[in-house]
Amino acid sequence: MLIANGPSLNNMDLGFLKRETCIGMNKIFLGFKRFRFYPRYYVAVNRKVIEQATAQIKALNCVKFISQAGAHGLLAENALTHLIRTHAYQIDHQGIKGPGFCRDIAAEGVHEGWTVTHAALQIAYYLGFSEVVLIGLDHRYQYSGAPNEARVLDGPDPNHFSPAYFGGGQTWDNPDLAHSEESYRLARAEYERVGRRILDATLDGACAVFEKADYRQLFRIAASGAVA
């Protein structure tokens, strides 16, 4: 399971997650008590997120993959914390910036791909998962300004499962959905090239790149919320 951070998580019964191998990202720790699960792996590559959540990231008792550049001066490598090289993008023969996909993160690092989800998909690939199920990938945002522009978010955060995620005057980088979708298409192609697959089980998610699935059917969750 790869747990993104969209508001749709609030409308799901996530009790089943405690039985799954989960990869959490960015400020997922804000939902641990409410969602009643704890990830086995954690990924963060954005410097602003790492700065804002250094203490919480240090406290996580799971295997962590953190951008080496983003963690500089904030986090040190240890038994649970792996600092990995990250690449913002790659440039093709025409000089156009595009996403990349690293299969061996120990040797190559990871491509950020304009979204931490793309980095997490490369890590899941490296860890050997043949099927990755995504939830919380709402892929819709309310924001002003240009894609990738740093903005201060006054008031509650409407784009993540917690209003405190980037709310209350914190700075975040505006999403870049077009480039994110390029990254997702590449990730899907890389998975399918070797017989693996990515399923998007987000509740009412707007991303059209991945094969869709109903999380209730995948995890046999009855209407009452109990596991069938």
C-alpha positions, -999 to 999 in steps of 0.1 A, spaced: 0 0 0 12 35 -9 -6 61 12 -9 95 -4 -23 124 16 -55 136 -1 -87 145 18 -103 113 5 -86 94 33 -111 110 57 -139 93 39 -124 58 39 -125 31 65 -87 25 69 -87 -1 96 -75 -27 70 -42 -8 67 -28 -23 99 -27 -57 81 -9 -43 50 27 -33 42 23 4 40 45 32 26 37 66 40 48 100 27 54 135 39 31 144 68 12 112 70 20 110 107 -7 136 113 -32 108 106 -17 79 126 -41 80 155 -72 87 135 -65 62 107 -52 35 132 -22 23 112 16 28 112 37 25 80 66 1 76 83 26 52 83 64 49 94 87 21 101 124 20 120 143 -6 108 179 -4 130 203 16 101 223 29 84 192 43 116 180 59 122 213 75 87 216 89 86 180 101 122 173 112 112 163 148 83 141 137 105 124 110 132 117 136 106 101 159 92 77 133 99 41 142 100 27 106 124 25 77 128 60 62 140 71 28 148 108 28 163 131 2 200 136 10 198 172 -2 166 179 16 179 164 48 212 184 48 219 198 82 186 184 96 187 146 96 215 121 98 217 86 84 212 58 110 198 23 112 163 34 102 171 65 81 185 61 46 196 94 29 192 89 -9 203 110 -38 175 126 -57 172 141 -92 147 168 -99 143 158 -135 163 145 -165 170 164 -198 165 147 -231 185 152 -263 163 182 -272 170 198 -239 134 192 -226 130 184 -189 112 152 -181 108 126 -154 131 97 -149 127 63 -132 154 46 -112 152 9 -107 182 6 -83 179 34 -58 212 23 -40 232 29 -72 211 56 -89 190 74 -62 155 84 -72 139 109 -95 115 133 -77 92 135 -107 74 166 -93 57 145 -67 68 124 -37 44 97 -49 67 91 -79 97 88 -56 78 63 -35 69 42 -65 106 39 -74 113 28 -38 85 3 -39 99 -11 -72 134 -14 -56 119 -32 -26 105 -58 -50 68 -53 -47 50 -68 -77 17 -49 -70 13 -15 -55 -21 -2 -44 -24 36 -42 -49 54 -20 -53 91 -11 -41 102 -46 -69 127 -50 -50 146 -77 -70 178 -73 -59 210 -56 -71 245 -47 -42 270 -51 -32 303 -66 -1 311 -85 19 290 -109 28 253 -107 59 246 -85 57 282 -71 63 285 -33 33 299 -16 22 306 20 -10 289 28 -31 310 52 -60 293 69 -67 256 69 -53 233 42 -81 221 19 -58 199 -2 -48 172 24 -64 150 49 -55 174 78 -63 212 78 -30 216 96 -10 198 69 3 230 53 -22 253 68 -18 281 93 8 301 74 32 273 63 49 275 30 44 248 3 52 243 -33 22 245 -57 14 212 -74 24 205 -110 -2 181 -122 9 179 -158 44 170 -149 32 146 -122 11 128 -147 42 124 -170 59 108 -140 30 85 -133 28 74 -169 65 65 -168 62 47 -135 33 26 -149 52 17 -180 83 7 -159 61 -15 -137 43 -32 -165 74 -37 -185 84 -64 -160 50 -78 -153 42 -57 -122 13 -33 -118 0 -2 -100 -36 0 -89 -52 33 -80 -78 26 -53 -83 62 -43 -119 71 -34 -131 94 -61 -96 102 -73 -91 124 -103 -59 108 -116 -66 89 -149 -31 74 -154 -33 42 -134 -57 12 -135 -86 19 -112 -98 -4 -84 -123 -3 -55 -105 -6 -22 -135 -22 -6 -134 -50 -31 -96 -53 -30 -95 -57 7 -129 -74 11 -144 -46 33 -181 -51 39 -206 -22 40 -203 -22 78 -166 -15 76 -157 -50 87 -134 -73 68 -155 -99 49 
